[in-house]
């Protein structure tokens, strides 16, 4: 007679996620201009504020209307379920509103159906509604509501206390781990921002000795001082890294052997670039600059310098 929890869970998934989110949510987002059709390579929608409230109201209306009109939603129809009152009849509108608005308490007390003799959710108990197998209707007698025994109440309470404490511990652990990770990234970011400023000073003074000494021992084994100087005298690096005024961290990409950090860099000549700095445990390994925007005069200088370099005159 009473529907099983697994069957009800599948019907609930169909109604909330398939009908409510994918269909109702998408249609509402499209009609209100909240749907993203691939801008910045993103697809989908994000309903917030009043749009979230309206969407939630539409979903509740769908659930209440279907159960008042047919005693079942689309999910209930597919799974052979019917919502009734204690007499096996159609619930009132008031009962159905209590049933669905009360779902917020079901999130906190989601184990209630496992302990309830009638497999009711907490919201169903408050509304006086039941979910039955459609094949067992009409009922020949009123549904018997059995009282919770003392043992059942204790197990119910202990189970939820354990789950809540576990959730608190998990959230706290994740927060601490995230905080530690952010602190580590911030420390690395500060180190690499300092390195960018040293690079800028080296270019302005045309003295690369200190910069070369700060490189990783692995880098020194592969690159001589002269080759290092030639690399740093690349026109792109010289025009992007000299006179740095503003540095903003974009993202850090950790790896087992090294760490790469990307930055937005702006200098006193109006050149905006992306800098990519790679470090290992012993020092920095490499640096690259990609110019994003610059005054036309500087772009012309860079192009002329690169052409001269390619022709062997630089």
The 8 nearest C-alpha neighbors of each residue, nearest first, counted from 0:
[[1, 131, 135, 132, 2, 134, 136, 133],
 [2, 0, 131, 132, 130, 3, 117, 118],
 [3, 1, 131, 132, 130, 0, 4, 7],
 [4, 2, 6, 5, 7, 1, 118, 132],
 [3, 5, 7, 6, 8, 2, 112, 118],
 [6, 4, 8, 7, 3, 9, 2, 10],
 [5, 7, 9, 8, 4, 3, 10, 78],
 [6, 8, 4, 10, 5, 9, 11, 3],
 [7, 9, 11, 5, 6, 10, 4, 12],
 [10, 8, 12, 6, 11, 7, 13, 5],
 [9, 11, 74, 7, 13, 12, 8, 75],
 [10, 12, 8, 14, 9, 13, 7, 15],
 [11, 13, 9, 15, 10, 14, 16, 8],
 [14, 12, 17, 10, 74, 11, 16, 15],
 [15, 13, 18, 11, 74, 12, 17, 19],
 [16, 14, 19, 12, 13, 18, 17, 11],
 [15, 17, 20, 19, 12, 13, 18, 14],
 [16, 18, 13, 21, 20, 19, 14, 15],
 [19, 17, 14, 22, 16, 20, 15, 21],
 [20, 18, 15, 23, 16, 58, 17, 14],
 [19, 21, 24, 16, 22, 23, 17, 18],
 [20, 22, 17, 25, 24, 18, 19, 23],
 [21, 23, 18, 25, 24, 20, 19, 26],
 [24, 22, 19, 26, 25, 20, 27, 18],
 [25, 23, 20, 27, 22, 26, 21, 28],
 [24, 26, 28, 22, 27, 21, 23, 29],
 [27, 25, 29, 23, 28, 24, 22, 30],
 [26, 28, 30, 24, 25, 29, 23, 31],
 [27, 29, 33, 34, 25, 31, 26, 30],
 [28, 30, 34, 26, 32, 27, 31, 33],
 [31, 29, 27, 28, 32, 26, 33, 34],
 [32, 30, 28, 29, 33, 27, 34, 26],
 [31, 33, 29, 34, 30, 28, 35, 27],
 [34, 32, 28, 31, 44, 29, 35, 45],
 [35, 33, 44, 28, 29, 32, 43, 36],
 [34, 36, 42, 43, 37, 44, 38, 33],
 [37, 35, 42, 38, 34, 43, 41, 40],
 [36, 38, 41, 40, 42, 35, 39, 43],
 [37, 39, 40, 41, 36, 35, 42, 34],
 [40, 38, 41, 37, 42, 35, 36, 43],
 [41, 39, 37, 38, 42, 36, 35, 43],
 [42, 40, 37, 39, 38, 35, 43, 36],
 [41, 43, 37, 35, 36, 40, 44, 38],
 [44, 42, 35, 34, 41, 36, 45, 25],
 [43, 45, 34, 35, 33, 46, 28, 42],
 [44, 46, 47, 43, 33, 34, 28, 51],
 [47, 45, 51, 50, 44, 48, 33, 28],
 [48, 46, 51, 50, 45, 49, 52, 54],
 [49, 47, 50, 51, 52, 46, 53, 45],
 [48, 50, 52, 51, 53, 47, 46, 54],
 [49, 51, 53, 52, 48, 46, 47, 54],
 [52, 50, 47, 46, 54, 49, 48, 53],
 [51, 53, 49, 55, 50, 54, 56, 48],
 [52, 54, 56, 50, 55, 51, 49, 57],
 [55, 53, 57, 51, 56, 52, 50, 58],
 [54, 56, 52, 58, 57, 53, 51, 59],
 [55, 57, 53, 59, 54, 58, 60, 52],
 [58, 56, 60, 54, 55, 59, 61, 53],
 [57, 59, 61, 55, 60, 56, 19, 54],
 [60, 58, 62, 56, 61, 57, 63, 55],
 [61, 59, 57, 63, 58, 62, 64, 56],
 [62, 60, 58, 64, 59, 63, 65, 57],
 [63, 61, 59, 65, 60, 64, 66, 58],
 [64, 62, 60, 66, 65, 61, 95, 67],
 [63, 65, 67, 61, 66, 62, 60, 68],
 [66, 64, 68, 72, 62, 67, 69, 63],
 [65, 67, 70, 71, 63, 69, 68, 64],
 [66, 68, 64, 65, 70, 69, 63, 89],
 [67, 69, 65, 66, 64, 70, 71, 89],
 [68, 70, 71, 66, 65, 67, 72, 64],
 [71, 66, 69, 82, 81, 67, 68, 89],
 [72, 70, 66, 81, 75, 69, 65, 82],
 [71, 73, 75, 65, 74, 66, 76, 62],
 [72, 74, 76, 75, 77, 14, 71, 13],
 [75, 73, 10, 77, 13, 72, 76, 14],
 [74, 76, 80, 72, 71, 78, 73, 10],
 [75, 77, 73, 79, 74, 78, 71, 72],
 [78, 76, 74, 75, 79, 73, 10, 80],
 [79, 77, 75, 76, 80, 74, 10, 6],
 [78, 80, 76, 133, 77, 75, 132, 81],
 [81, 79, 75, 132, 133, 78, 131, 76],
 [80, 82, 71, 131, 133, 70, 130, 132],
 [83, 81, 130, 70, 129, 71, 131, 66],
 [84, 82, 87, 88, 89, 129, 90, 128],
 [83, 85, 128, 90, 87, 86, 88, 129],
 [86, 84, 142, 87, 141, 128, 83, 127],
 [87, 85, 141, 84, 88, 142, 140, 138],
 [86, 88, 83, 84, 85, 138, 137, 89],
 [89, 87, 83, 86, 84, 90, 85, 137],
 [88, 90, 83, 70, 84, 67, 91, 87],
 [91, 89, 84, 83, 94, 88, 95, 92],
 [90, 92, 94, 93, 95, 89, 67, 84],
 [91, 93, 95, 94, 96, 90, 67, 63],
 [94, 92, 96, 91, 95, 97, 90, 126],
 [95, 93, 126, 91, 97, 92, 96, 90],
 [94, 96, 98, 92, 97, 93, 63, 99],
 [95, 97, 93, 99, 98, 94, 100, 92],
 [96, 98, 94, 100, 95, 126, 101, 99],
 [99, 97, 95, 122, 126, 96, 101, 123],
 [98, 100, 101, 102, 96, 97, 95, 59],
 [101, 99, 97, 102, 96, 98, 103, 59],
 [100, 102, 122, 99, 103, 98, 97, 104],
 [103, 101, 105, 104, 99, 100, 122, 106],
 [102, 104, 101, 105, 106, 100, 107, 99],
 [105, 103, 102, 107, 106, 101, 108, 121],
 [104, 106, 102, 108, 109, 107, 103, 121],
 [105, 107, 109, 104, 103, 108, 102, 110],
 [106, 108, 104, 105, 109, 103, 159, 163],
 [109, 107, 105, 110, 106, 111, 104, 121],
 [108, 110, 105, 106, 111, 107, 112, 120],
 [111, 109, 113, 108, 112, 114, 159, 155],
 [110, 112, 113, 114, 109, 120, 108, 115],
 [113, 111, 118, 119, 115, 120, 114, 110],
 [114, 112, 111, 110, 115, 118, 4, 116],
 [115, 113, 112, 111, 116, 155, 151, 110],
 [114, 116, 118, 112, 117, 113, 119, 111],
 [117, 115, 118, 114, 145, 147, 119, 144],
 [116, 118, 115, 119, 1, 144, 145, 112],
 [119, 117, 112, 115, 116, 113, 120, 4],
 [120, 118, 112, 117, 123, 115, 124, 121],
 [119, 121, 123, 112, 122, 111, 124, 105],
 [120, 122, 124, 123, 105, 111, 119, 125],
 [123, 121, 101, 98, 125, 120, 124, 102],
 [124, 122, 128, 126, 120, 125, 98, 121],
 [123, 125, 127, 121, 122, 126, 119, 120],
 [124, 126, 122, 123, 127, 121, 97, 98],
 [127, 125, 94, 123, 98, 97, 128, 124],
 [128, 126, 124, 123, 125, 84, 85, 94],
 [127, 129, 84, 123, 126, 83, 85, 124],
 [128, 130, 83, 82, 84, 131, 123, 119],
 [129, 131, 82, 81, 2, 1, 83, 80],
 [132, 130, 1, 2, 81, 0, 80, 133],
 [131, 133, 80, 2, 134, 135, 0, 79],
 [134, 132, 80, 81, 135, 79, 136, 131],
 [133, 135, 132, 136, 79, 0, 137, 131],
 [136, 134, 133, 0, 132, 137, 138, 131],
 [137, 135, 138, 134, 133, 87, 132, 131],
 [136, 138, 135, 139, 87, 88, 134, 133],
 [139, 137, 136, 140, 87, 135, 141, 86],
 [138, 140, 137, 141, 136, 87, 86, 142],
 [141, 139, 138, 142, 86, 87, 143, 137],
 [140, 142, 86, 85, 143, 87, 138, 139],
 [143, 141, 85, 144, 86, 140, 87, 138],
 [142, 144, 145, 141, 85, 117, 140, 146],
 [145, 143, 142, 146, 117, 116, 85, 141],
 [144, 146, 143, 116, 147, 117, 115, 148],
 [147, 145, 148, 144, 116, 115, 149, 143],
 [146, 148, 151, 152, 145, 149, 115, 116],
 [147, 149, 151, 150, 146, 152, 153, 145],
 [148, 150, 152, 151, 153, 147, 154, 146],
 [151, 149, 153, 152, 148, 154, 147, 155],
 [150, 152, 154, 148, 149, 153, 155, 147],
 [151, 153, 155, 149, 150, 154, 156, 148],
 [154, 152, 150, 156, 155, 151, 157, 149],
 [155, 153, 157, 151, 156, 152, 158, 150],
 [154, 156, 152, 158, 153, 157, 151, 159],
 [157, 155, 153, 159, 154, 158, 160, 152],
 [156, 158, 160, 154, 159, 155, 153, 161],
 [159, 157, 161, 155, 156, 160, 154, 162],
 [158, 160, 162, 161, 156, 157, 163, 155],
 [159, 161, 157, 163, 162, 158, 164, 156],
 [162, 160, 164, 158, 159, 163, 165, 157],
 [161, 163, 159, 165, 160, 164, 166, 158],
 [162, 164, 166, 160, 165, 161, 159, 167],
 [165, 163, 167, 161, 166, 162, 160, 168],
 [166, 164, 162, 168, 163, 167, 161, 169],
 [165, 167, 163, 169, 164, 168, 162, 170],
 [168, 166, 164, 170, 165, 169, 171, 163],
 [169, 167, 165, 171, 166, 170, 172, 164],
 [168, 170, 166, 172, 171, 167, 165, 173],
 [171, 169, 173, 167, 172, 168, 174, 166],
 [172, 170, 174, 168, 169, 173, 167, 175],
 [173, 171, 169, 175, 174, 170, 168, 176],
 [172, 174, 176, 170, 171, 175, 177, 169],
 [173, 175, 171, 177, 172, 176, 178, 170],
 [174, 176, 178, 172, 177, 173, 179, 171],
 [177, 175, 173, 179, 178, 174, 180, 172],
 [176, 178, 180, 174, 175, 179, 173, 181],
 [177, 179, 175, 181, 180, 176, 174, 182],
 [180, 178, 182, 176, 181, 177, 175, 183],
 [179, 181, 177, 183, 178, 182, 176, 184],
 [180, 182, 184, 178, 183, 179, 185, 177],
 [183, 181, 185, 179, 180, 184, 186, 178],
 [184, 182, 180, 186, 181, 185, 179, 187],
 [185, 183, 187, 181, 186, 182, 188, 180],
 [184, 186, 188, 182, 187, 183, 181, 189],
 [185, 187, 183, 189, 184, 188, 182, 190],
 [188, 186, 184, 190, 185, 189, 183, 191],
 [187, 189, 185, 191, 190, 186, 184, 192],
 [190, 188, 192, 186, 191, 187, 193, 185],
 [191, 189, 187, 193, 188, 192, 194, 186],
 [190, 192, 194, 188, 193, 189, 195, 187],
 [193, 191, 189, 195, 194, 190, 188, 196],
 [192, 194, 196, 190, 191, 195, 189, 197],
 [193, 195, 191, 197, 192, 196, 198, 190],
 [196, 194, 198, 192, 197, 193, 199, 191],
 [195, 197, 199, 193, 198, 194, 200, 192],
 [198, 196, 194, 200, 199, 195, 201, 193],
 [199, 197, 195, 201, 196, 200, 194, 202],
 [198, 200, 241, 196, 240, 202, 197, 201],
 [199, 201, 197, 203, 198, 202, 204, 196],
 [202, 200, 206, 198, 204, 207, 199, 203],
 [203, 201, 205, 199, 200, 204, 241, 198],
 [202, 204, 200, 201, 205, 241, 199, 242],
 [205, 203, 201, 206, 202, 200, 207, 199],
 [204, 206, 202, 203, 201, 207, 200, 232],
 [207, 205, 201, 204, 208, 202, 209, 203],
 [206, 208, 210, 201, 209, 211, 205, 228],
 [209, 207, 211, 210, 206, 212, 224, 201],
 [208, 210, 212, 211, 207, 213, 206, 201],
 [211, 209, 207, 213, 208, 212, 198, 214],
 [210, 212, 208, 213, 214, 209, 207, 224],
 [211, 213, 209, 210, 214, 208, 215, 219],
 [214, 212, 210, 211, 282, 209, 215, 283],
 [215, 213, 283, 282, 211, 212, 284, 218],
 [214, 216, 282, 281, 218, 217, 283, 284],
 [217, 215, 219, 218, 220, 214, 281, 282],
 [216, 218, 215, 220, 219, 221, 284, 214],
 [217, 219, 215, 221, 216, 220, 284, 222],
 [220, 218, 216, 222, 221, 217, 223, 215],
 [219, 221, 217, 218, 222, 216, 223, 215],
 [220, 222, 218, 219, 223, 217, 216, 226],
 [221, 223, 219, 218, 220, 226, 227, 224],
 [224, 222, 226, 225, 227, 219, 221, 220],
 [225, 223, 227, 226, 228, 222, 211, 219],
 [224, 226, 228, 227, 223, 229, 222, 230],
 [227, 225, 229, 223, 228, 224, 222, 230],
 [226, 228, 224, 230, 225, 229, 223, 222],
 [227, 229, 225, 231, 230, 226, 232, 224],
 [230, 228, 226, 232, 227, 231, 225, 233],
 [229, 231, 227, 228, 232, 233, 226, 236],
 [230, 232, 228, 233, 229, 227, 236, 237],
 [233, 231, 229, 230, 237, 234, 228, 236],
 [232, 234, 231, 236, 230, 235, 237, 229],
 [235, 233, 237, 236, 301, 238, 232, 304],
 [234, 236, 238, 237, 233, 239, 301, 288],
 [237, 235, 239, 233, 240, 234, 238, 288],
 [236, 238, 234, 235, 240, 239, 241, 232],
 [237, 239, 235, 236, 240, 241, 234, 270],
 [240, 238, 236, 237, 241, 235, 270, 272],
 [241, 239, 199, 236, 237, 238, 243, 242],
 [240, 242, 199, 243, 237, 238, 239, 202],
 [241, 243, 266, 267, 199, 244, 240, 203],
 [244, 242, 266, 241, 265, 240, 245, 199],
 [245, 243, 266, 265, 267, 242, 246, 264],
 [244, 246, 265, 264, 243, 266, 247, 263],
 [247, 245, 264, 263, 262, 265, 248, 192],
 [248, 246, 263, 262, 249, 264, 245, 192],
 [247, 249, 262, 250, 261, 263, 246, 188],
 [250, 248, 262, 261, 247, 263, 251, 260],
 [251, 249, 261, 260, 248, 252, 262, 259],
 [250, 252, 260, 259, 253, 261, 184, 258],
 [251, 253, 259, 258, 260, 254, 250, 261],
 [254, 252, 258, 251, 259, 257, 255, 260],
 [255, 253, 257, 258, 256, 252, 259, 279],
 [254, 256, 257, 253, 258, 279, 252, 280],
 [257, 255, 254, 279, 258, 280, 253, 278],
 [258, 256, 279, 254, 278, 255, 253, 277],
 [257, 259, 253, 278, 254, 277, 252, 279],
 [258, 260, 277, 252, 276, 251, 253, 278],
 [259, 261, 251, 276, 275, 250, 252, 277],
 [260, 262, 275, 249, 250, 274, 248, 251],
 [263, 261, 248, 249, 274, 247, 273, 264],
 [262, 264, 273, 247, 246, 272, 248, 274],
 [265, 263, 246, 272, 271, 245, 273, 262],
 [266, 264, 271, 245, 270, 243, 244, 272],
 [265, 267, 243, 244, 242, 268, 270, 269],
 [266, 268, 242, 269, 244, 243, 265, 270],
 [269, 267, 266, 270, 242, 294, 293, 265],
 [268, 270, 267, 266, 293, 271, 265, 294],
 [269, 271, 293, 268, 265, 266, 292, 239],
 [272, 270, 265, 292, 291, 264, 290, 293],
 [271, 273, 290, 291, 264, 289, 263, 274],
 [272, 274, 263, 289, 262, 288, 264, 290],
 [273, 275, 288, 262, 261, 287, 272, 276],
 [274, 276, 261, 287, 286, 260, 288, 262],
 [275, 277, 286, 260, 259, 285, 274, 261],
 [276, 278, 259, 285, 284, 258, 283, 286],
 [279, 277, 283, 258, 284, 257, 282, 259],
 [278, 280, 257, 281, 282, 283, 258, 256],
 [279, 281, 282, 278, 257, 215, 256, 283],
 [282, 280, 215, 279, 216, 283, 214, 278],
 [283, 281, 215, 214, 279, 278, 280, 213],
 [282, 284, 278, 214, 215, 277, 285, 279],
 [285, 283, 278, 277, 215, 218, 214, 282],
 [284, 286, 277, 276, 283, 287, 278, 275],
 [285, 287, 276, 275, 277, 288, 274, 284],
 [286, 288, 275, 274, 276, 289, 285, 236],
 [289, 287, 274, 273, 236, 290, 275, 272],
 [288, 290, 273, 272, 291, 274, 287, 235],
 [291, 289, 272, 292, 271, 273, 288, 239],
 [290, 292, 272, 271, 289, 273, 293, 270],
 [293, 291, 271, 290, 270, 272, 294, 269],
 [292, 294, 270, 269, 271, 295, 298, 297],
 [295, 293, 296, 297, 298, 269, 270, 292],
 [294, 296, 298, 297, 299, 293, 300, 292],
 [297, 295, 299, 294, 298, 300, 293, 301],
 [298, 296, 300, 299, 295, 294, 301, 293],
 [297, 299, 295, 301, 300, 296, 302, 293],
 [300, 298, 302, 296, 297, 301, 303, 295],
 [301, 299, 297, 303, 298, 302, 304, 296],
 [300, 302, 304, 298, 299, 303, 234, 305],
 [301, 303, 299, 305, 304, 300, 306, 298],
 [302, 304, 306, 300, 301, 305, 299, 307],
 [305, 303, 307, 301, 306, 302, 308, 300],
 [306, 304, 308, 302, 307, 303, 301, 309],
 [305, 307, 309, 303, 308, 304, 302, 310],
 [308, 306, 312, 310, 304, 313, 305, 309],
 [307, 309, 313, 305, 311, 306, 310, 312],
 [308, 310, 306, 311, 307, 305, 312, 313],
 [311, 309, 307, 308, 312, 306, 313, 305],
 [310, 312, 308, 309, 313, 307, 306, 305],
 [313, 311, 307, 310, 308, 309, 306, 304],
 [312, 308, 307, 311, 304, 310, 309, 305]]
